[in-house]
Amino acid sequence: MSREVIAIRELEYAAKGKEARCRLTIKVFKPYLLQQGKVPFSFSPGTSGCELKFEGLDTKRFDTVFYGADMLQALQFAADVEPILKRISQDYDLYFETGEPYFE
């Protein structure tokens, strides 16, 4: 698995109803070609993975690897963080580093 970070989003978050904010760093790593025996499923040549990591939350449940038919599709899936941020916003208020709310 590739460990080169290619994109970062820096946010802040606070538990709903709380004022204390913490940093949330979202990292998208460079996509990579899958290798036989490294994943528990069959795949076609060119199938790729792209890791997405959330640093700052007390949980790793949002860290994941997205798989695509090729590197571009895997990257596209991993870079689409909005659905995950909407799930996180059920428990936390999200803010840009400027202090503005992430979701209105």
C-alpha positions in Angstrom: 0.0 0.0 0.0 1.3 3.4 -0.9 2.0 5.8 2.0 2.5 9.1 0.1 -0.1 11.7 1.0 -1.3 13.5 -2.0 -4.1 15.7 -0.5 -5.0 17.0 2.9 -8.0 18.8 4.3 -7.7 20.5 7.7 -10.8 21.1 9.7 -11.8 21.5 13.4 -14.6 19.7 15.2 -16.5 19.9 18.5 -18.9 17.4 20.0 -22.5 18.5 19.6 -23.3 21.0 22.3 -19.7 21.5 23.3 -17.4 24.5 22.6 -14.0 22.9 22.8 -12.6 22.3 19.3 -10.1 19.8 18.1 -8.2 19.4 14.9 -9.3 17.0 12.2 -6.9 16.2 9.4 -8.2 14.2 6.4 -5.5 12.6 4.3 -5.8 11.0 0.9 -2.9 8.8 -0.1 -1.5 8.1 -3.5 -3.5 5.3 -5.3 -1.8 2.0 -6.0 -2.3 -1.1 -8.1 -3.6 -4.1 -6.1 -1.3 -7.1 -5.8 -2.5 -10.7 -5.7 -2.6 -12.1 -2.2 -2.6 -8.7 -0.5 -6.4 -8.4 -0.5 -9.0 -11.0 0.3 -10.8 -10.9 -3.1 -10.3 -11.6 -6.8 -9.7 -8.6 -9.1 -8.9 -7.8 -12.6 -5.6 -6.3 -13.8 -5.5 -2.5 -13.2 -7.8 -2.7 -10.1 -6.5 -0.2 -7.6 -6.9 1.0 -4.1 -6.7 4.5 -2.4 -6.4 5.0 1.3 -8.3 7.6 3.2 -7.4 8.5 6.8 -9.0 10.7 9.4 -6.6 11.9 12.1 -7.9 13.6 15.2 -11.1 11.7 15.9 -11.1 9.2 18.7 -12.1 6.5 16.3 -10.6 4.9 13.2 -14.0 3.8 11.9 -13.9 6.3 9.0 -10.4 5.2 7.9 -10.8 3.1 4.8 -9.4 2.0 1.5 -11.5 2.6 -1.6 -11.2 0.3 -4.5 -11.7 1.1 -8.2 -11.3 -0.3 -11.6 -8.2 1.8 -12.0 -6.2 4.4 -10.1 -8.3 7.3 -11.2 -11.5 5.7 -10.0 -10.0 4.7 -6.7 -8.7 8.2 -6.2 -12.1 9.7 -7.1 -13.9 7.5 -4.5 -11.4 8.3 -1.8 -11.4 12.1 -2.5 -15.2 12.3 -2.2 -15.2 12.9 1.6 -18.5 14.8 1.8 -20.7 11.7 2.5 -18.4 10.7 5.4 -18.2 14.2 6.8 -22.1 14.3 6.7 -22.1 11.1 8.9 -19.5 12.6 11.2 -21.6 15.8 11.5 -24.4 13.8 13.2 -22.2 13.7 16.3 -19.8 16.6 15.8 -20.0 20.2 14.5 -17.4 20.7 11.8 -15.6 24.0 11.1 -13.1 25.4 8.6 -9.9 26.6 10.2 -11.2 30.2 9.8 -14.0 29.2 12.3 -16.8 29.2 9.8 -19.2 26.2 10.0 -18.4 23.5 7.4 -22.0 22.7 6.8 -24.6 25.5 7.0 
